[in-house]
Amino acid sequence: FIFPLLQVAPETKAVMKWLRSIPFVLSASLHGGDLVVTYPYDYSRHPLEEKMFSPTPDEKMFKMLAKAYADAHPVISDRSELRCGGNFVKRGGIINGAEWYSFTGGMADFNYLHTNCFEITVEVGCEKFPLEEELFTIWHENRDALLNYMEMVHRGIKGIVSDKFGNPIKNARISVRGIQHDVTTGN
């Protein structure tokens, strides 16, 4: 997967450095403007193709993570197609990012490709800039979904990779048969 060359702002470089220095495994980016959960890849495999399904090798895991959030959200899990975000009801409130709309330089793609962190993007409401008095409701709609999502950190591979003397091995590469995406151990 090749990204076009981008101008990278100093604050973006700082976040990239931070993400590489701490072994995060799960994150979420909160946005406004719709009511859906997206997962990588956000950048289409074909740069000229808009709305192209672009799965990662960990598609099943990303779908499970996105569903964990969506199913615990009282509005996203609502089956009404007439509500905000209702156009995603038939998809269970989730969608592959590039299939919705493709863009380059997203955090979820960066995290997946350059760190051990799996990130989803949560569109928390149809208002891009909600009014102050709406924030309390938005928080309550997302609180349990966020907690449910955070509990997903206990899924997948965990443990300590050590040598024959029991010493942890830093930066050991872990491969899973059938998934063409390795992870590395932390410090």
Number of C-alpha atoms within 10 A of each C-alpha: 11 7 13 9 8 8 8 10 8 9 9 12 11 12 12 16 11 12 18 15 12 13 15 17 16 19 17 21 15 12 18 15 15 18 25 31 29 29 28 32 30 30 29 26 18 11 14 9 14 16 16 21 21 20 21 21 15 15 16 11 15 21 19 14 26 26 22 20 27 27 18 19 23 13 21 29 18 16 14 15 12 9 14 17 21 21 16 20 18 11 11 19 25 27 20 27 27 24 21 16 16 23 14 17 15 16 21 23 24 20 21 20 18 12 19 21 22 24 24 29 22 23 20 24 22 16 15 12 11 13 8 7 8 11 11 9 10 13 12 12 18 21 14 15 20 18 13 18 23 16 13 14 16 10 9 7 10 9 6 13 18 12 9 7 6 9 10 15 15 13 12 15 11 13 12 10 8 8 11 10 15 14 19 16 17 16 11
